[in-house]
Amino acid sequence: MTAPQSAQRTAQPTPSNPAASAATEASGPATEVHEIVTISMIGVGNMGGAIAQGLIAAGVDPQHLVVVGSTPESTERVAAKFGARAGTAAEAAACDAVILGVKPAGVVPLLESIAPSLGAESIVVSLAAGVSLKKMEHVAPTAHIVRAMPNTPVLVRRGATALSAGRHVTAAHMTAIKHLLEPTGLVIEVAEKDMDAVVAVSGSGPAYIFHMIDAMAEAGVRLGLTRQVALDLAVATVEGAGTQLRETGMHPALAREMVTSPGGTTAQALAVLDRQVFRGIVGDAMEAAAQRSHELGKN
Ligand SMILES: NC(=O)c1ccc[n+]([C@@H]2O[C@H](COP(=O)([O-])OP(=O)(O)OC[C@H]3O[C@@H](n4cnc5c(N)ncnc54)[C@H](OP(=O)(O)O)[C@@H]3O)[C@@H](O)[C@H]2O)c1
C-alpha cells in the first residue's frame, strides 16, 4: 500500500490525483496544499459502494483505493467488485483519506479502534447520519474528521454531499476533501447544526423522488400507458425538471408557471395537489426525517 502522504506538498489535481488542492483558493495565493493520493473505505455497502463507484468513474485509480469489510470474505468481495485493494482496518487508517461507510451505530467503535493507526495527516470522512463530530472527536481527539452527508446519486456522479469540518480540520484539508468528492456531484459545506436538515432534503431526498416517480408511472399505467413507457416518461420528466432548474437558475415557482396555462390541464392537476395539501405532506415528511436524524444523533 502506498505510504501516507505529507500534507504540505505542492501538487495539482490530476485524474489519478484528484484531490491535490490549494488551501487558500478562495482567499489569495496558495500557501498550504494538502494532497490526497491514497483513499480507503471501511464499510462498502450501499453508500460507500456508490461513492467508490463514483470516484472510480471520475478517474480515481482503484489501486489507490483500499477497501475493508466486516470480514476477510466481504473485504475480498468488495475489492474484487471495484478492482480495489483489499486491506485491513489498520492499513486503511494510514491512507490520506479514510472514508467510514459503516452504519451509524458502528462509527464510534470503529473510529476508536483505528485511531492509533491513523496517519498524522489522514483525514477521516464519516458518512454516518446522526453521528456528531463531538462524539467522533471524543474517541479520536487529535484526528482530522469531516462529517459528510452524501446521497445515493453519487453512484452516477449526480449526488449531493454536505460537509462539516471537525475542530482539527484545516482549510487545506477541507478543500482536498471537496476536490476528492466533487466528481461525484454537488459538494457544499454547511454548519454541523444544519446536518439534520440536510438529511431531510438531500440525504433521504432521492427516496421521495423515487416514490414520486413510482406513483407517476403507476398512474400512467392506470391511464392506459404501458408500464415501460409510463416509467420512461416519468424518469425523463423528473430528470428534465431538475436539469432545467439547475441550468437556468430559475425559481421553481416561475418554472411551474411556465407549464401552467390558465384553465389548462396542469392547473387542474395542481389544484388537486393543493387540495390534498401536497406541500404540507412533503414538509411533514421532511420534518419527520430531520427529527429521526436528530434522535439517531442522541443514541
Ligand atoms: N444509504 C443512504 O442513502 C445513505 C445516505 C447518506 C448517508 N448514509 C450513511 O452511510 C452509512 C452506510 O449506510 P449504507 O446504507 O451504505 O449501509 P450498508 O449498505 O449496510 O453498508 C454498511 C456496510 O458496512 C460493512 N460493515 C459493517 N461493519 C463493518 C466493520 N466493522 N468494518 C468494515 N465494514 C463493516 C457492511 O458490509 P459487510 O458486513 O458485508 O462487510 C456493509 O456493507 C451509514 O452510516 C448511513 O448513515 C447512507
The ligand as an SDF file (V2000), in Angstrom:
LIG
                    3D

 48 52  0  0  0  0  0  0  0  0999 V2000
  -27.9720    4.7390    2.1070 N   0  0  0  0  0  0  0  0  0  0  0  0
  -28.0860    6.0570    2.0080 C   0  0  0  0  0  0  0  0  0  0  0  0
  -28.8180    6.6140    1.1790 O   0  0  0  0  0  0  0  0  0  0  0  0
  -27.2060    6.9350    2.8690 C   0  0  0  0  0  0  0  0  0  0  0  0
  -27.2320    8.3260    2.6560 C   0  0  0  0  0  0  0  0  0  0  0  0
  -26.4030    9.1250    3.4430 C   0  0  0  0  0  0  0  0  0  0  0  0
  -25.5910    8.5610    4.4220 C   0  0  0  0  0  0  0  0  0  0  0  0
  -25.6320    7.2220    4.6160 N   0  0  0  0  0  0  0  0  0  0  0  0
  -24.7740    6.6570    5.6710 C   0  0  0  0  0  0  0  0  0  0  0  0
  -23.9050    5.7260    5.0800 O   0  0  0  0  0  0  0  0  0  0  0  0
  -23.5610    4.7250    6.0360 C   0  0  0  0  0  0  0  0  0  0  0  0
  -23.7310    3.3640    5.4130 C   0  0  0  0  0  0  0  0  0  0  0  0
  -25.0990    3.1910    5.0550 O   0  0  0  0  0  0  0  0  0  0  0  0
  -25.4930    2.1180    3.9610 P   0  0  0  0  0  0  0  0  0  0  0  0
  -26.8950    2.3930    3.5960 O   0  0  0  0  0  0  0  0  0  0  0  0
  -24.4380    2.0910    2.9060 O   0  0  0  0  0  0  0  0  0  0  0  0
  -25.4070    0.7810    4.8480 O   0  0  0  0  0  0  0  0  0  0  0  0
  -24.9980   -0.6780    4.3510 P   0  0  0  0  0  0  0  0  0  0  0  0
  -25.4310   -0.8890    2.9400 O   0  0  0  0  0  0  0  0  0  0  0  0
  -25.4910   -1.6170    5.4000 O   0  0  0  0  0  0  0  0  0  0  0  0
  -23.4030   -0.6440    4.3760 O   0  0  0  0  0  0  0  0  0  0  0  0
  -22.6480   -0.7610    5.5370 C   0  0  0  0  0  0  0  0  0  0  0  0
  -21.5030   -1.7020    5.2290 C   0  0  0  0  0  0  0  0  0  0  0  0
  -20.6030   -1.7190    6.3190 O   0  0  0  0  0  0  0  0  0  0  0  0
  -19.9840   -3.0120    6.3390 C   0  0  0  0  0  0  0  0  0  0  0  0
  -19.5060   -3.1890    7.7000 N   0  0  0  0  0  0  0  0  0  0  0  0
  -20.2100   -3.3850    8.8300 C   0  0  0  0  0  0  0  0  0  0  0  0
  -19.3970   -3.4150    9.9020 N   0  0  0  0  0  0  0  0  0  0  0  0
  -18.1530   -3.2240    9.4430 C   0  0  0  0  0  0  0  0  0  0  0  0
  -16.8600   -3.1320   10.0510 C   0  0  0  0  0  0  0  0  0  0  0  0
  -16.7030   -3.2360   11.3650 N   0  0  0  0  0  0  0  0  0  0  0  0
  -15.7920   -2.8990    9.2600 N   0  0  0  0  0  0  0  0  0  0  0  0
  -15.9200   -2.7880    7.9320 C   0  0  0  0  0  0  0  0  0  0  0  0
  -17.0950   -2.8710    7.2970 N   0  0  0  0  0  0  0  0  0  0  0  0
  -18.2020   -3.0750    8.0390 C   0  0  0  0  0  0  0  0  0  0  0  0
  -21.0740   -3.9770    5.8770 C   0  0  0  0  0  0  0  0  0  0  0  0
  -20.5520   -4.9280    4.9900 O   0  0  0  0  0  0  0  0  0  0  0  0
  -20.0680   -6.3820    5.3300 P   0  0  0  0  0  0  0  0  0  0  0  0
  -20.5580   -6.7180    6.7260 O   0  0  0  0  0  0  0  0  0  0  0  0
  -20.6320   -7.2530    4.2560 O   0  0  0  0  0  0  0  0  0  0  0  0
  -18.5940   -6.2430    5.2240 O   0  0  0  0  0  0  0  0  0  0  0  0
  -21.9680   -3.1150    4.9910 C   0  0  0  0  0  0  0  0  0  0  0  0
  -21.7880   -3.3850    3.6120 O   0  0  0  0  0  0  0  0  0  0  0  0
  -24.4790    4.9240    7.2410 C   0  0  0  0  0  0  0  0  0  0  0  0
  -23.7380    5.4350    8.3080 O   0  0  0  0  0  0  0  0  0  0  0  0
  -25.5310    5.8810    6.7520 C   0  0  0  0  0  0  0  0  0  0  0  0
  -25.9770    6.7500    7.7670 O   0  0  0  0  0  0  0  0  0  0  0  0
  -26.4100    6.3810    3.8630 C   0  0  0  0  0  0  0  0  0  0  0  0
  1  2  1  0
  2  3  2  0
  2  4  1  0
  4  5  1  0
  4 48  2  0
  5  6  2  0
  6  7  1  0
  7  8  2  0
  8  9  1  0
  8 48  1  0
  9 10  1  0
  9 46  1  0
 10 11  1  0
 11 12  1  0
 11 44  1  0
 12 13  1  0
 13 14  1  0
 14 15  2  0
 14 16  1  0
 14 17  1  0
 17 18  1  0
 18 19  2  0
 18 20  1  0
 18 21  1  0
 21 22  1  0
 22 23  1  0
 23 24  1  0
 23 42  1  0
 24 25  1  0
 25 26  1  0
 25 36  1  0
 26 27  1  0
 26 35  1  0
 27 28  2  0
 28 29  1  0
 29 30  1  0
 29 35  2  0
 30 31  1  0
 30 32  2  0
 32 33  1  0
 33 34  2  0
 34 35  1  0
 36 37  1  0
 36 42  1  0
 37 38  1  0
 38 39  2  0
 38 40  1  0
 38 41  1  0
 42 43  1  0
 44 45  1  0
 44 46  1  0
 46 47  1  0
M  CHG  2   8   1  16  -1
M  END
$$$$
